Amino acid sequence: MIAPARIERRELPEKGRVIAISDVHGSLRYLKGLLGKLSLTPEDTLVFCGDMVEKGPQSLETLRFLMRLREERRCLFVLGNCDYWYDDEFPTKPCTGRYVRDYLLSDGNGLGPGLLAQMCAEVGFELRPDFCMDAFREALGAAFAREFEFLASMPQLIETESYIFVHGGIPRDAARCDGWSFMKDDNFMNQGLKFGKWVIAGHWPVVLYRERVTDARPVIDRESRIVSIDGGCVLKDDGQLNALIIPHNGSEDFAYTWYDPFPVRRVKSAQAAGENSAYIRWGDNEVEILERGEEFSRVRHVRTGYELDILTKYLYGGSGVVKCNDCTDYVLPLAPGDEVSVVEATSRGYLVKHEGVSGWYFGELE
């Protein structure tokens, strides 16, 4: 049984921006790049909406960076499901010792070494199949007390005068839900909920809320008063780390910026938007291979029957079930001089992003 949700009520200062960031996922490069774009001032408040670690390459280093940042700037943190390795009741992941063992021995479920594995590497604790769980807990508990205490200090929800910050969302029957339900509330914006205060959440990559176009910018639903900000940093090949910028406490005049590491080029020739397109995304990404090629493969999306060419390296799986990374054949509308971020350079053209939207460009770049 996971402990009840920890809820903090905080007052935000009258001056300065409120800047919400979520789902850094252990990618310090993205985080530093985004902070560098924000021109932070001492009056600003940074709110991190969970999933600060796991899945990216630098979970431990990112966690320590955030601990230092807290000493230098006004920062608030809410706990995400990927951050929940420690609380008063459980010294590691709230499931069982078996979960922790399986996760560690599977190399983070195929996503690379996560926070606990990086801690083990730093102290020289060998992750053999027969490692002792008690010795594991003792070694990490002694060496990383400050890091675990930092994580344990985070609530699952922060409520202010005008805003609620949470990682996953606010369940329909929130009063009866435990902390995990606030950290992992899949597809939050499509549950038909409406709120009196603005709810700012991460967890569910915003691209999953779009049907035909891959758009990684924050989703702002003014009728429901929900903002979803997870840009798919690390998890998506074309993902980005978003920052929702509230100009001052109480404002609804939201702005945003983002960071991704892709090289920026300029478009040389105009291109009209494609008439038909598909966006195949996680959760609905089973495909049938019609013709496998070295660079591109022709596939048929199993659910819709839609056919398209995708990069062969985006295919994975076997035993009759083949899936693919998020992909699209959307042709972006572009004008000469438009700046685009180049995600993939191929023999057929470029997979690029323009103002947060991914698609293909078939002309030349400066």
C-alpha positions in Angstrom: 0.0 0.0 0.0 1.4 3.3 -1.1 1.2 6.2 1.4 -1.5 8.9 1.0 -0.8 11.8 -1.2 1.4 14.5 0.3 -0.1 17.9 -0.5 1.7 21.2 0.1 0.0 24.6 0.1 2.4 27.4 -0.8 2.2 31.1 -1.5 4.0 32.5 -4.5 5.7 35.9 -4.5 3.9 38.8 -6.1 6.9 39.7 -8.3 8.8 37.5 -10.7 7.8 34.8 -13.2 6.6 31.4 -12.3 8.3 28.8 -14.6 7.1 25.2 -14.7 9.3 22.4 -16.1 8.5 18.7 -16.1 10.0 15.4 -17.3 13.7 16.2 -17.4 14.3 12.5 -17.2 17.9 12.6 -16.2 19.0 14.7 -19.2 21.2 17.4 -17.8 22.0 18.7 -21.3 18.4 19.5 -22.0 17.9 21.1 -18.5 21.0 23.3 -18.8 20.1 24.3 -22.3 16.5 25.3 -21.3 17.7 27.2 -18.2 20.1 29.1 -20.4 17.2 30.3 -22.6 15.2 31.6 -19.7 17.3 34.6 -18.6 16.4 33.9 -15.0 16.3 36.6 -12.3 16.3 36.3 -8.5 12.6 37.0 -8.5 11.6 34.0 -10.6 10.2 30.8 -9.2 11.1 27.5 -10.8 8.6 24.7 -10.3 9.7 21.2 -11.3 6.6 19.0 -12.0 8.2 15.6 -11.5 10.1 12.9 -13.4 13.4 14.6 -12.8 15.3 11.3 -13.1 15.3 7.9 -14.9 15.4 7.1 -18.6 18.0 9.7 -19.5 21.8 9.2 -19.2 22.5 11.4 -16.1 20.0 10.8 -13.4 22.3 11.1 -10.5 24.1 14.1 -11.9 20.8 15.8 -12.7 19.5 15.2 -9.2 22.6 16.7 -7.7 22.3 19.7 -10.0 18.8 20.3 -8.9 19.8 20.1 -5.3 22.4 22.8 -5.9 20.0 24.9 -7.9 17.6 24.8 -4.9 20.3 26.5 -2.9 20.8 29.2 -5.5 17.2 30.0 -6.7 13.6 29.8 -5.5 12.6 26.2 -6.5 9.6 24.1 -5.8 9.5 20.3 -6.6 6.7 17.8 -6.9 7.3 14.1 -7.1 6.9 12.1 -10.3 6.4 8.4 -10.6 10.0 8.0 -11.9 11.4 9.9 -8.9 9.6 7.7 -6.3 12.4 5.6 -5.0 12.2 6.5 -1.4 9.8 7.7 1.4 9.2 7.2 5.1 7.7 3.7 4.6 9.8 2.2 1.8 13.5 2.7 1.3 13.3 2.1 -2.4 10.6 1.8 -5.1 7.2 1.4 -3.3 6.4 -1.9 -4.9 8.7 -4.7 -3.7 12.3 -5.8 -3.5 11.6 -8.0 -6.5 10.6 -5.0 -8.6 13.9 -3.2 -7.7 16.0 -6.3 -8.4 14.3 -6.9 -11.8 14.6 -3.3 -12.7 18.2 -3.1 -11.9 19.2 -6.4 -13.6 17.3 -5.5 -16.7 19.4 -2.3 -17.1 16.4 0.0 -16.4 14.0 -2.0 -18.5 16.1 -1.4 -21.6 16.3 2.4 -21.1 19.9 2.4 -19.7 21.2 2.6 -16.2 18.8 4.6 -14.0 19.3 6.5 -10.7 19.9 3.5 -8.5 22.2 1.8 -11.0 24.3 4.9 -11.2 24.4 5.1 -7.5 25.6 1.5 -7.4 28.3 2.2 -10.0 29.6 5.2 -8.0 30.0 3.2 -4.7 31.2 0.1 -6.5 28.2 -2.1 -5.6 28.2 -4.9 -8.1 24.8 -5.8 -9.5 25.1 -9.5 -9.9 22.0 -11.7 -10.3 22.3 -12.9 -6.7 23.0 -9.5 -5.1 21.8 -9.1 -1.5 18.9 -6.6 -1.3 19.7 -5.8 2.4 23.3 -5.0 1.5 22.1 -3.0 -1.5 19.8 -0.9 0.7 22.5 -0.4 3.3 25.2 0.7 0.8 23.0 3.2 -1.0 21.3 4.4 2.2 24.6 5.3 3.7 26.2 6.9 0.7 23.3 8.8 -0.7 21.3 9.9 2.4 21.1 13.6 1.2 19.8 12.6 -2.3 17.2 10.3 -0.8 16.2 12.9 1.7 15.8 15.4 -1.1 13.4 13.1 -2.9 11.6 12.2 0.2 10.9 15.9 0.9 8.9 16.4 -2.2 5.0 16.4 -2.1 2.9 14.9 -4.8 1.0 18.1 -5.3 1.6 21.8 -4.6 -1.4 24.1 -4.4 -1.1 27.9 -4.6 -3.6 30.7 -4.8 -4.1 30.3 -8.5 -2.4 27.1 -9.6 -2.0 23.5 -8.8 1.3 21.8 -9.8 1.2 18.0 -10.1 3.1 15.4 -12.1 0.4 13.0 -13.4 -2.9 14.7 -12.7 -5.7 14.9 -10.2 -7.8 11.8 -10.2 -11.6 12.1 -10.4 -12.0 10.7 -6.9 -8.9 12.5 -5.5 -9.9 12.4 -1.9 -9.8 8.6 -1.8 -6.6 8.2 -3.9 -3.1 7.4 -2.7 0.0 9.3 -3.7 0.7 7.1 -6.7 -2.5 8.1 -8.4 -1.3 11.8 -8.5 2.1 10.8 -9.9 0.8 8.4 -12.6 -2.5 9.6 -14.1 -2.3 8.6 -17.7 -4.1 10.7 -20.4 -5.1 13.2 -17.8 -6.5 15.9 -20.2 -8.9 13.4 -21.9 -10.8 12.5 -18.8 -13.4 15.3 -19.0 -12.3 17.0 -15.8 -12.6 20.8 -15.1 -11.0 22.8 -12.4 -11.4 26.1 -10.6 -7.7 26.7 -10.5 -5.2 26.0 -13.3 -3.7 22.5 -13.0 -0.2 22.3 -14.5 0.9 18.7 -15.2 3.5 16.6 -16.9 3.9 12.8 -17.3 1.9 12.3 -20.5 3.9 13.5 -23.5 1.8 16.2 -25.1 2.3 14.7 -28.6 0.0 11.9 -27.5 -2.9 14.4 -27.3 -2.5 15.2 -31.0 -4.0 13.0 -33.7 -2.4 13.8 -37.0 0.5 16.1 -36.3 3.5 15.7 -34.0 3.4 18.9 -31.9 5.5 19.0 -28.7 4.5 22.4 -27.5 2.5 22.7 -24.2 -1.3 22.1 -24.5 -3.3 24.8 -22.9 -7.0 23.9 -22.3 -8.7 27.1 -21.1 -12.1 25.5 -20.7 -10.8 22.7 -18.4 -8.1 25.0 -16.9 -5.4 22.3 -17.5 -2.0 22.8 -19.0 0.1 19.8 -20.0 3.8 20.5 -20.5 5.7 17.2 -21.1 7.6 17.7 -24.4 8.9 14.1 -24.6 12.4 15.0 -23.6 14.6 11.9 -24.1 11.6 9.6 -24.7 10.9 10.8 -28.2 13.5 11.0 -31.0 12.3 14.5 -31.7 11.4 15.4 -28.1 12.1 18.7 -26.3 12.1 20.1 -22.8 9.4 22.6 -22.3 9.1 25.5 -19.9 5.7 27.1 -19.2 6.2 30.7 -18.4 3.7 32.5 -16.2 4.6 36.3 -16.2 3.5 36.8 -12.6 1.5 35.2 -9.9 -2.2 35.0 -10.8 -1.7 35.6 -14.5 -3.3 33.4 -17.2 -1.2 35.0 -20.0 0.8 31.9 -20.5 3.9 31.7 -22.7 6.4 29.0 -23.3 9.8 28.1 -24.6 11.7 24.9 -25.1 15.1 23.4 -25.7 16.2 20.6 -27.9 19.8 19.7 -29.0 19.2 19.5 -32.8 21.2 21.7 -35.2 19.2 24.7 -36.5 19.2 25.5 -40.3 17.3 27.8 -42.6 14.9 26.7 -45.3 15.8 27.7 -48.8 12.6 27.0 -50.7 8.9 27.1 -50.0 6.9 24.0 -49.3 3.2 23.5 -48.9 1.7 21.3 -46.3 0.9 17.7 -47.2 -2.8 16.9 -47.8 -2.8 13.5 -46.0 -0.6 12.4 -43.2 -0.4 10.0 -40.3 1.2 10.2 -36.9 1.9 6.8 -35.4 2.7 7.0 -31.7 3.3 5.0 -28.6 0.4 2.9 -27.5 -0.9 2.6 -31.1 2.3 1.7 -33.0 1.9 -1.8 -34.3 2.8 -2.0 -38.0 3.1 -4.6 -40.7 6.2 -4.5 -42.8 5.4 -4.5 -46.5 8.9 -3.9 -47.7 12.0 -3.6 -45.6 14.7 -1.4 -46.9 18.1 -0.4 -45.5 17.2 3.2 -44.8 13.4 3.3 -45.2 10.7 0.6 -44.9 7.2 0.6 -46.3 4.7 -0.3 -43.5 1.0 -0.6 -42.9 -0.4 0.7 -39.6 -2.3 -2.2 -38.1 -5.2 -0.3 -36.6 -6.0 2.1 -39.5 -4.5 0.3 -42.5 -2.6 3.5 -43.5 0.6 2.9 -45.4 3.7 5.0 -45.2 7.5 4.9 -45.4 9.4 5.2 -42.1 13.0 5.0 -41.1 14.0 1.3 -40.7 15.9 2.1 -37.6 12.6 3.2 -36.0 11.3 -0.4 -36.2 11.6 -2.8 -33.2 10.2 -6.0 -31.9 9.8 -9.4 -33.4 7.9 -12.7 -33.3 5.2 -11.4 -35.6 4.5 -8.2 -33.7 6.5 -5.2 -35.0 6.3 -1.8 -33.5 7.9 1.5 -34.3 9.1 4.7 -32.6 6.8 7.7 -33.0 6.9 8.6 -36.7 5.0 10.7 -39.2 4.8 11.4 -43.0 3.5 14.9 -42.4 4.9 17.4 -44.8 5.5 20.7 -43.0 4.4 24.0 -44.6 7.6 26.1 -44.7 8.7 29.4 -46.3 12.2 30.5 -47.3 14.1 31.7 -44.3 12.2 29.6 -41.8 14.4 28.2 -39.1 14.1 24.4 -38.5 15.8 22.0 -36.2 17.1 19.0 -38.1 16.2 15.7 -36.4 17.2 13.4 -39.2 19.0 14.0 -42.5 18.2 11.2 -45.0 18.7 10.5 -48.7 15.1 11.6 -49.3 14.9 14.8 -47.3 15.0 16.0 -43.7 12.9 15.2 -40.7 12.7 18.6 -39.0 10.9 20.6 -36.3 9.5 24.0 -36.9 8.0 25.9 -33.9 7.7 22.6 -32.0 6.0 20.7 -34.9 7.7 17.8 -36.6 7.5 16.9 -40.2 9.4 16.4 -43.5 11.1 19.0 -45.7 12.3 18.0 -49.1 14.2 21.1 -50.2 17.6 22.5 -49.5 18.8 24.0 -46.3 21.2 26.8 -45.7 
